[in-house]
Amino acid sequence: MVIFNLQEVLPLQKIIVLNQELKIQFPNAIAVTIKREDLIHPVVSGNKFRKLKYNLLQAKAENKKTLLTFGGAFSNHIAAVSYAAQNQGFRSIGVIRGDELREKIESNPTLQFAQECGMQLEFVSREDYRLKQEPSFVDKLQQQFGDFYLVPEGGTNELAIKGCQEILTQEDSVFNYICCAVGTGGTISGIINSALPHQKVLGFPALKGDFLQDEIRIFVQNENWEVINDYHFGGYGKVNEVLIDFINQFYADTKIPLDPVYTGKMVFGVIDLIQKNYFPAHSNILLIHTGGLQGIYGMNVKLKNKQLPIITIDV
Ligand SMILES: *Cc1c(COP(=O)(O)O)cnc(C)c1O
């Protein structure tokens, strides 16, 4: 499924991403198109490529040899950084939340992949992980690992948002709604900054809590956006059979794979809102496929352990 070679796309200012209109009959003459950012790369996919691009260039400009970042057990960000670092000639260190995971690398496809990409995994307790922004914690890491370029958790910083401002292009001006999954809020912030005044940006958080509005407000000036908190399915990484069925059915209908942590919940939410007449007639909706498909493997391990139906997508 590799469409772009990272080596080639990284220095480019623009890459062209497929916009695919869904051939599904929606009520009220509503049209839905999905921007296939997942096709940028199988691992450094979607928004993770966008968020890393200028950070990798900056790390090179600063002559850094090592990238250090943070993430949870099934983090798309950890997978993306490990691969991008190896591909771009950096050493990489992943500070992983949960010291019990040290013994479970073999049963965790994400951590296994990161390790195979040469990422050095440093497991810390959940309590220590909470301190990761503190200067004293970063100092300690510097003593331990030497000099590094720090990529924040989820990759969100000013340079990441600059990269996400390149997701929307001129041809997307025909859409009046733009919908995207939200984790830390970096991706949607870039989208909001580059959205046009006649467009409304809707964010679908993959986690519980009302704090994301305030996070996003730090990075954006425009007011034409809204966060919809009704489709987190119980919280970050939580799924149920309704969501898994939806992802499998959507794939059967469209051949478009969705991930269970982010894009599955967002697309479920948009289709549910269409059915509830949230959108005016003739709305032209653009969904941003932010990638994250590597998360399917880890989710299926968890689902199998609980003897629940799995995601039957071959990515
Ligand atoms: C990380 C991720 C997000 C969340 O992006 P933020 O910038 O943290 O809001 C959304 N979708 C996918 C597939 C992701 O991997």
The ligand as an SDF file (V2000), in Angstrom:
LIG
                    3D

 15 15  0  0  0  0  0  0  0  0999 V2000
   -3.0870   10.7040   16.4970 C   0  0  0  0  0  0  0  0  0  0  0  0
   -4.3220   10.5830   15.6930 C   0  0  0  0  0  0  0  0  0  0  0  0
   -5.3620   11.5270   15.7590 C   0  0  0  0  0  0  0  0  0  0  0  0
   -5.3560   12.6540   16.7350 C   0  0  0  0  0  0  0  0  0  0  0  0
   -4.6410   13.7510   16.2850 O   0  0  0  0  0  0  0  0  0  0  0  0
   -4.4100   14.9990   17.2450 P   0  0  0  0  0  0  0  0  0  0  0  0
   -3.5970   15.9260   16.4360 O   0  0  0  0  0  0  0  0  0  0  0  0
   -3.6500   14.4980   18.4370 O   0  0  0  0  0  0  0  0  0  0  0  0
   -5.7250   15.5510   17.6310 O   0  0  0  0  0  0  0  0  0  0  0  0
   -6.4470   11.3700   14.9070 C   0  0  0  0  0  0  0  0  0  0  0  0
   -6.5230   10.3220   14.0650 N   0  0  0  0  0  0  0  0  0  0  0  0
   -5.5630    9.3930   13.9940 C   0  0  0  0  0  0  0  0  0  0  0  0
   -5.7420    8.2450   13.0800 C   0  0  0  0  0  0  0  0  0  0  0  0
   -4.4270    9.4870   14.8020 C   0  0  0  0  0  0  0  0  0  0  0  0
   -3.4840    8.5430   14.7230 O   0  0  0  0  0  0  0  0  0  0  0  0
  1  2  1  0
  2  3  1  0
  2 14  2  0
  3  4  1  0
  3 10  2  0
  4  5  1  0
  5  6  1  0
  6  7  2  0
  6  8  1  0
  6  9  1  0
 10 11  1  0
 11 12  2  0
 12 13  1  0
 12 14  1  0
 14 15  1  0
M  END
$$$$
